Amino acid sequence: MPKLKSRRAACKRFKVTGSGKIMRMKEGASHILTKKGKKRKRNLRKAVVVTSKSVEKNLKRMLLAE
């Protein structure tokens, strides 16, 4: 049986922590930044944990991090 390939697009967008949680960056920080406040732009730079269990299950399958 051949090796399983991970989804490269998912690997570029998500990261698995040591405890198995999946981190992602927030959307909306790439353009049209002039109308967004400093605090809002600062908070967009932070990574957050994926909270949906069903989405997390599918992402782990895509990342082959099981």
Protein Blocks (a to p, Z undefined) as FASTA:
>chain_A
ZZddddfklmmmpccdfkopacdddehilgokllpcfklmmmmmpccddfblklmmmmmm
mnopZZ
